[in-house]
């Protein structure tokens, strides 16, 4: 006796369903990665005013903070090529690039240093407010060479 039931064969509609599911998952994953890589600052961050004048003293203090906490990832020059940079899930910012820091307010840089964003740690509980503002002044000097 011959089996009259036809064997199920995946056809075009099945392939389209698989493709559609894959596309939805890929888009969702891409959105998650973009969200993880994007800094989402509050509006108030841009309103913060730097109380530390960019003096030689502030710059020197910021340079020391940078040496103690930032060089391993951002590099000696601040170009994002520190010894740990290649091991990070997200490349450190090139602080020498005018497009990276030059278009941000001091308040935005201060907020980023303070709150961090994975893999960069938050420094609001590690550095004083003055140290973070001095660091902002030093970071500003990196784009000039």
Secondary structure as the mmCIF struct_conf table of DSSP 4:
data_model
#
loop_
_struct_conf.conf_type_id
_struct_conf.id
_struct_conf.beg_label_comp_id
_struct_conf.beg_label_asym_id
_struct_conf.beg_label_seq_id
_struct_conf.end_label_comp_id
_struct_conf.end_label_asym_id
_struct_conf.end_label_seq_id
BEND BEND1 UNK A 5 UNK A 5
HELX_LH_PP_P HELX_LH_PP_P1 UNK A 6 UNK A 8
HELX_RH_AL_P HELX_RH_AL_P1 UNK A 12 UNK A 37
BEND BEND2 UNK A 38 UNK A 38
HELX_RH_AL_P HELX_RH_AL_P2 UNK A 43 UNK A 47
BEND BEND3 UNK A 52 UNK A 52
HELX_RH_AL_P HELX_RH_AL_P3 UNK A 56 UNK A 69
TURN_TY1_P TURN_TY1_P1 UNK A 70 UNK A 70
HELX_RH_AL_P HELX_RH_AL_P4 UNK A 71 UNK A 74
TURN_TY1_P TURN_TY1_P2 UNK A 76 UNK A 77
BEND BEND4 UNK A 78 UNK A 80
TURN_TY1_P TURN_TY1_P3 UNK A 83 UNK A 84
HELX_RH_3T_P HELX_RH_3T_P1 UNK A 85 UNK A 87
BEND BEND5 UNK A 88 UNK A 90
HELX_LH_PP_P HELX_LH_PP_P2 UNK A 91 UNK A 93
TURN_TY1_P TURN_TY1_P4 UNK A 95 UNK A 96
HELX_RH_AL_P HELX_RH_AL_P5 UNK A 98 UNK A 101
TURN_TY1_P TURN_TY1_P5 UNK A 102 UNK A 103
BEND BEND6 UNK A 104 UNK A 104
HELX_RH_AL_P HELX_RH_AL_P6 UNK A 106 UNK A 115
STRN STRN1 UNK A 117 UNK A 117
TURN_TY1_P TURN_TY1_P6 UNK A 118 UNK A 119
STRN STRN2 UNK A 120 UNK A 120
HELX_LH_PP_P HELX_LH_PP_P3 UNK A 121 UNK A 122
TURN_TY1_P TURN_TY1_P7 UNK A 124 UNK A 126
BEND BEND7 UNK A 127 UNK A 127
HELX_RH_AL_P HELX_RH_AL_P7 UNK A 129 UNK A 142
TURN_TY1_P TURN_TY1_P8 UNK A 143 UNK A 144
#
